[in-house]
Amino acid sequence: MRKRLLPIVLLALFGLTKVSAQTSKTPEQLAQAQLDAYNARNIDAFLEPYSDSVEIYMFPGKLMSKGKEAMRKEYGSMFQQVPNLHCTLVNRIVEGNTVIDHESVSGFGPQPLKAVAIYTIQKGKISKVYFIQ
């Protein structure tokens, strides 16, 4: 009985490991998920790829906010107040756990704003963002 049970247990464990490996997103998928949610102005989906202790910086090192709840307040308000908000991805570079997006953001005035966002991914979540404007 034990000899027959062992292969079944091993297959079940392998299957579970395979499923969990498939559910973790790549750095590029995390960056794209938050961009898609940003454009949909969906605050919950927007925050999902971020770590609870995410840090947002103005490049090179000025800390602008820390934590998802700070982001929820800032971005939630912006999503409500800027009805034509839209971010177009101009170019993306992915290197290891870093994603660099060149963006064009419209909705704040007559001309789109150009920006660069640098996302650092740790433990399957966006842990730091550096903005260059």
C-alpha positions in Angstrom: 0.0 0.0 0.0 2.8 2.5 0.9 4.6 1.8 -2.3 1.5 2.7 -4.3 0.8 5.8 -2.3 4.3 7.4 -2.6 4.1 8.0 -6.3 0.6 9.6 -5.9 1.9 11.8 -3.1 4.9 12.8 -5.2 2.8 13.6 -8.2 0.4 15.7 -6.1 3.3 17.6 -4.6 4.9 18.2 -8.0 1.6 19.4 -9.4 1.1 21.8 -6.5 4.7 23.2 -7.0 4.1 23.5 -10.7 0.9 25.5 -10.1 2.4 27.9 -7.6 5.4 28.5 -10.0 2.9 29.4 -12.7 1.0 31.9 -10.5 4.0 34.1 -9.8 4.3 36.9 -12.3 7.4 38.1 -14.1 8.7 41.6 -13.4 7.3 42.6 -16.9 3.9 41.1 -16.1 3.8 43.0 -12.8 4.6 46.3 -14.5 2.0 45.7 -17.2 -0.7 44.7 -14.7 -0.3 48.0 -12.8 -0.2 50.0 -16.0 -3.4 48.3 -17.2 -5.2 49.0 -13.9 -3.9 52.6 -13.9 -5.5 53.1 -17.3 -8.7 51.5 -16.0 -8.5 53.7 -12.9 -9.1 50.5 -10.8 -7.3 51.2 -7.5 -7.5 47.7 -6.1 -6.1 46.1 -9.3 -3.5 48.9 -9.5 -2.2 48.2 -6.0 -2.2 44.4 -6.3 1.3 44.1 -7.9 2.9 46.3 -5.2 4.4 45.2 -1.9 2.7 46.5 1.3 5.8 48.5 2.1 6.4 49.9 -1.4 8.6 53.0 -1.6 8.0 55.7 -4.3 10.9 58.0 -5.1 11.5 61.0 -7.3 14.8 60.1 -8.9 17.5 59.8 -7.7 16.5 59.4 -4.0 13.8 61.8 -2.8 11.2 59.6 -0.9 7.7 60.7 -2.0 5.6 58.0 -0.2 5.8 54.7 1.5 3.3 51.9 1.7 0.3 50.8 -0.2 -2.1 52.8 1.9 -0.3 56.1 1.0 -0.5 55.0 -2.7 -4.2 54.2 -2.2 -4.9 57.8 -1.0 -2.8 59.5 -3.7 -3.7 57.4 -6.7 -7.3 56.8 -5.6 -7.9 60.5 -5.5 -6.1 61.1 -8.8 -8.2 58.3 -10.5 -11.4 60.1 -9.3 -10.3 63.6 -10.2 -8.7 63.0 -13.6 -11.3 61.4 -15.9 -9.2 61.4 -19.0 -6.1 59.9 -17.3 -4.2 57.6 -19.6 -0.7 56.3 -19.7 0.8 55.2 -23.0 3.9 53.0 -22.9 6.5 54.4 -25.2 9.2 51.9 -24.5 10.0 49.2 -21.9 13.3 47.7 -20.9 13.4 44.6 -18.7 16.7 43.5 -17.0 16.5 41.0 -14.3 14.2 42.3 -11.5 14.1 45.8 -12.9 11.6 47.2 -15.4 12.1 50.7 -16.9 9.1 52.2 -18.6 9.2 55.3 -20.8 5.7 56.7 -20.6 3.5 59.4 -22.0 0.7 60.4 -19.5 -2.3 62.4 -20.7 -5.2 63.9 -18.8 -3.4 66.6 -16.8 -3.3 69.3 -19.4 -3.2 70.0 -23.1 0.1 68.2 -23.7 1.0 64.7 -22.4 3.7 64.5 -19.7 6.8 62.4 -20.5 8.1 60.3 -17.6 10.3 57.4 -16.9 9.3 54.9 -14.2 11.9 52.4 -12.8 10.3 49.5 -11.0 12.3 47.2 -8.7 10.8 43.8 -8.0 11.5 41.8 -4.9 9.8 38.6 -3.7 7.3 38.8 -6.6 6.0 42.3 -5.9 7.0 45.9 -6.9 9.0 47.1 -3.9 10.4 50.4 -5.2 9.5 52.9 -7.9 11.7 55.7 -9.1 10.2 58.4 -11.3 12.2 60.7 -13.6 10.3 63.7 -15.1 
